[in-house]
């Protein structure tokens, strides 16, 4: 895949990821996206993320738009977002493993596992695909 196609793919996935982050929090606070019997620390942990996640979502949208417009600073913003996504995914993975979130239900394992893998996998891919 050539450099421009990689950049366009990353840009589109940045915007999709941003919408996913915003959508997650909208659902979390409206329909209650939470395990049926979460550990005592679950809500304190989750409630520490909306601000950072929404700033990340805005930055992902900016990175995607800058990339699509071929702005020279787009790669720098993409790399910042990539690092934030990897950190977020690993932090969530660590919390979920230590607190048995994956073991609560198949749904919890699949949904949380997908989110964590997406953050780490796409974060690494975005950084690596935009290296020159």
Secondary structure, DSSP 8 states (H G I E B T S, - for coil): --HHHHHHHHHHHHHHHHHHHHHHHHHHHHT--S-TT--TTHHHHHTTTHHHHHHHHHHHHHHHHHHHTT-TTHHHHHHHHHHHHHHHHHHHHHHHHHTTSTTS-HHHHHHHHHHHHHHHHHHHHHHHHT--
